[in-house]
């Protein structure tokens, strides 16, 4: 509650995104319920993300806590059964790393009976949790086999996903992996709008590469945001963005839209072109494909 009360000073606060490891289930439910009540009174939306890194022992091994998986699953059941008490949106955060990439599809099957949103993302170097410099043990990019497995996973999700927003996100992750961790195709709201607050009340601009800008226990959120050091940090972070894939579900950049549209069209028309028996047929198909790609880029609203 101390964090929320400190944030109320921000004039345009619209939403709160809470992340939990699901260990202390009763305490999490108690605090989340209080947070939801407080935020609803101030017209602020609450999204609760519960981390789940695998099924059974995979999750427990990654988290280093025996029995954590069963506790986390019980928490998901409890909150999803009466979600309006705890949050507006319930998300299951699944982080792909070298420890679980070969089991990536298991989590989807396991969560199928639950009415929850699965948010799959790559493990990235993260200053907030102290893994910015020592991250090779879990970073998929540190191991070519893991990188290829992850690229195949995201491309398969891209191929079979019908929702255009999700399809674009999977493609952005695939492109990043294919290019060995270079070339972010998705814009990031942390560049101009969102901020991160850690468990010690330190405020950071982004969740991965930002230094702490101040502590909400000592300063107000608005005074930290308006401080000159915040502007300097925002400028420095621009150099980090191209190598980061965190929160790639925001709208694609112009380059991302073009590459995405080209890949979608190629996927949908390649077999048709292959079956063409004359140059005239191929020309008509190419024309139709080009027209669809242009419309996707111009009318981009996902």
C-alpha positions in Angstrom: 0.0 0.0 0.0 2.9 2.3 0.7 3.9 2.1 -3.0 0.4 2.9 -4.2 0.0 5.8 -1.8 3.3 7.2 -3.1 2.2 6.9 -6.7 -1.1 8.7 -6.3 0.9 12.0 -6.6 1.4 11.2 -10.3 -1.3 13.2 -12.2 -2.0 10.7 -15.1 -1.7 7.3 -13.4 -3.9 4.9 -15.3 -2.8 1.3 -14.4 -0.7 -0.8 -12.1 1.0 -4.0 -13.1 1.8 -6.2 -10.1 4.2 -9.2 -10.4 4.4 -12.0 -7.8 6.4 -15.3 -7.5 3.4 -16.9 -5.9 5.2 -18.2 -2.8 3.5 -16.5 0.2 -0.1 -17.2 -1.1 -2.1 -15.9 1.7 -0.1 -12.7 2.0 -0.3 -12.2 -1.7 -4.1 -12.5 -1.7 -4.4 -10.1 1.2 -2.2 -7.4 -0.3 -3.6 -7.8 -3.8 -7.1 -7.5 -2.6 -6.2 -4.3 -0.7 -4.4 -2.9 -3.8 -7.4 -3.7 -6.0 -9.8 -1.9 -3.6 -7.5 1.1 -3.3 -6.9 1.4 -7.1 -10.6 1.0 -8.0 -11.4 3.9 -5.7 -9.0 6.0 -7.7 -10.1 4.7 -11.1 -6.8 2.8 -11.7 -6.7 -0.5 -13.5 -4.8 -3.5 -11.8 -3.1 -6.3 -13.7 -1.7 -9.1 -11.6 1.0 -11.3 -13.2 1.8 -14.6 -11.5 5.2 -16.1 -12.5 5.2 -19.7 -13.6 8.4 -21.0 -15.2 7.4 -24.5 -15.9 5.3 -27.5 -14.9 6.2 -29.4 -11.7 9.9 -29.7 -10.8 11.0 -27.4 -13.7 9.4 -24.4 -11.9 10.7 -25.5 -8.5 14.2 -26.0 -9.8 14.3 -22.6 -11.5 12.9 -20.8 -8.5 15.1 -22.9 -6.1 12.1 -23.5 -3.7 10.7 -27.1 -3.4 6.9 -27.1 -3.5 6.6 -23.6 -5.0 4.8 -25.0 -8.1 1.9 -26.4 -6.2 1.6 -23.2 -4.1 1.6 -21.0 -7.3 -1.0 -23.2 -9.0 -3.2 -23.0 -6.0 -2.8 -19.2 -6.0 -3.9 -19.1 -9.6 -6.9 -21.2 -8.9 -7.9 -19.0 -5.9 -7.6 -15.7 -7.7 -9.1 -16.8 -11.0 -12.2 -18.2 -9.2 -13.0 -14.7 -7.8 -10.8 -12.5 -10.0 -12.8 -9.2 -9.5 -11.7 -9.1 -5.9 -8.0 -9.1 -6.7 -7.4 -7.6 -10.2 -8.9 -6.4 -13.4 -6.7 -8.7 -15.5 -4.9 -11.9 -14.5 -1.8 -12.9 -16.4 0.5 -15.8 -16.1 4.1 -14.8 -16.8 6.2 -17.5 -18.3 9.9 -16.6 -18.8 11.8 -18.7 -21.3 15.4 -19.5 -20.4 18.1 -22.1 -21.0 16.5 -24.1 -18.2 13.0 -24.5 -19.7 13.1 -23.8 -23.4 13.0 -27.5 -24.4 9.7 -27.7 -22.4 8.1 -24.5 -23.7 4.9 -26.0 -24.9 4.1 -27.8 -21.7 2.9 -24.7 -19.9 0.3 -24.0 -22.6 -1.2 -27.4 -22.3 -1.2 -27.3 -18.5 -2.9 -23.9 -18.3 -5.5 -24.7 -21.0 -8.3 -25.4 -18.4 -7.7 -22.1 -16.7 -9.3 -18.8 -17.7 -6.0 -16.9 -17.8 -3.8 -15.0 -20.2 -0.4 -16.6 -20.8 2.4 -14.1 -21.3 5.5 -15.8 -22.8 8.7 -13.8 -22.9 12.4 -14.3 -23.0 14.7 -14.0 -20.0 16.7 -10.8 -20.4 19.6 -9.2 -18.5 17.9 -7.3 -15.7 19.4 -4.7 -13.3 16.3 -4.7 -11.1 17.0 -8.3 -10.0 20.8 -8.1 -10.2 21.4 -10.2 -13.3 22.5 -7.6 -15.8 26.2 -8.5 -16.0 26.0 -12.2 -14.8 23.2 -13.6 -17.0 24.8 -16.2 -19.3 23.6 -19.1 -17.1 20.0 -18.5 -18.1 20.2 -16.3 -21.2 19.1 -18.2 -24.3 21.4 -16.1 -26.5 24.4 -17.5 -24.6 23.7 -21.0 -26.1 23.1 -21.4 -29.8 21.0 -24.6 -29.4 18.7 -22.8 -26.9 18.5 -19.8 -29.2 17.5 -22.0 -32.2 14.9 -23.8 -30.0 13.4 -20.5 -28.9 13.4 -19.1 -32.5 11.5 -22.2 -33.6 9.1 -21.9 -30.7 8.2 -18.3 -31.5 8.0 -18.9 -35.2 5.6 -21.8 -34.7 3.4 -19.6 -32.5 3.6 -16.9 -35.2 2.4 -19.4 -37.8 -0.6 -20.8 -36.0 -1.8 -17.7 -34.0 -4.9 -16.1 -35.5 -5.0 -13.0 -33.3 -3.0 -10.3 -35.2 -1.7 -8.6 -32.1 -0.3 -11.9 -30.6 1.0 -12.9 -34.1 3.0 -9.6 -34.3 4.5 -10.1 -30.9 5.6 -13.7 -31.7 7.2 -12.5 -34.9 9.1 -9.7 -33.1 10.6 -12.3 -30.7 11.5 -14.6 -33.5 13.2 -11.8 -35.5 15.2 -10.8 -32.4 16.4 -14.4 -31.9 17.1 -15.0 -35.6 19.4 -11.9 -35.5 21.3 -13.0 -32.4 19.8 -10.4 -30.0 19.8 -7.4 -32.3 17.0 -5.5 -34.0 14.0 -4.8 -31.7 10.9 -4.5 -33.9 8.5 -3.5 -31.1 8.2 -0.1 -29.6 8.4 0.1 -25.8 6.1 2.2 -23.5 9.0 2.5 -21.0 10.7 4.9 -23.4 8.1 7.6 -22.8 5.3 6.5 -20.3 5.8 3.5 -18.0 8.1 3.2 -15.0 9.1 0.3 -12.7 9.2 0.2 -8.9 11.1 -2.6 -7.2 10.5 -4.3 -3.8 12.7 -1.7 -2.1 10.6 1.2 -3.5 13.3 2.3 -5.9 11.8 3.9 -9.0 13.4 3.0 -12.4 12.4 4.0 -15.9 12.4 0.5 -17.4 12.4 -3.0 -15.9 15.7 -4.1 -17.3 18.5 -1.6 -17.9 17.6 1.5 -15.8 19.5 2.6 -12.8 17.5 3.6 -9.7 16.4 7.2 -10.0 15.2 7.6 -6.4 13.4 6.0 -3.6 9.6 6.5 -3.0 10.2 6.2 0.7 12.3 9.4 0.6 10.9 11.3 -2.4 7.6 11.7 -4.1 7.1 10.0 -7.5 6.4 13.3 -9.2 9.6 14.9 -7.9 11.7 11.9 -9.1 10.2 12.0 -12.5 10.8 15.8 -12.9 14.4 15.6 -11.8 17.2 16.2 -14.3 18.8 12.8 -13.6 15.7 11.2 -14.9 16.1 13.0 -18.3 19.7 11.9 -18.5 18.9 8.3 -17.7 16.1 8.3 -20.4 18.6 9.5 -22.9 21.2 6.8 -21.9 18.6 4.0 -22.1 17.9 4.8 -25.8 21.3 3.1 -26.6 20.2 -0.1 -24.9 16.8 -0.5 -26.6 18.0 -2.2 -29.8 19.5 -5.1 -27.8 16.4 -5.6 -25.5 13.3 -7.7 -26.2 11.5 -7.1 -22.9 7.8 -6.2 -23.3 7.8 -6.7 -27.0 4.0 -6.8 -27.1 3.6 -3.1 -27.7 2.9 -1.9 -31.3 5.6 -2.7 -33.9 7.8 0.0 -35.3 7.5 1.0 -39.0 10.3 -1.4 -39.9 8.6 -4.0 -37.8 5.3 -3.5 -39.6 6.9 -3.9 -43.0 8.8 -7.1 -42.1 5.8 -8.5 -40.3 3.5 -7.9 -43.2 6.0 -9.4 -45.7 6.3 -12.5 -43.6 2.5 -12.9 -43.2 2.0 -12.5 -46.9 4.8 -14.9 -47.7 3.3 -17.5 -45.4 -0.1 -17.2 -46.9 0.8 -17.0 -50.6 4.0 -19.1 -51.0 2.1 -22.3 -51.8 -0.2 -20.5 -54.2 2.7 -19.1 -56.1 4.4 -22.5 -56.1 1.3 -24.1 -57.8 1.1 -21.4 -60.5 1.6 -22.9 -64.0 2.1 -19.6 -65.9 3.9 -16.3 -65.4 0.6 -14.5 -65.7 -0.9 -16.4 -62.8 2.2 -15.7 -60.7 2.0 -12.0 -61.5 -1.6 -11.8 -60.3 -0.7 -13.6 -57.1 2.3 -11.3 -56.5 0.0 -8.3 -57.1 -2.6 -9.5 -54.7 0.1 -10.3 -52.1 1.7 -6.9 -52.5 -1.7 -5.2 -52.1 -2.4 -7.1 -48.9 1.0 -6.3 -47.4 0.6 -2.6 -48.1 -2.9 -2.6 -46.5 -1.4 -4.3 -43.4 1.3 -1.7 -43.0 -1.0 1.3 -43.7 -4.0 0.1 -41.6 -1.9 -1.1 -38.7 -4.2 -1.1 -35.7 -3.1 -4.2 -33.7 
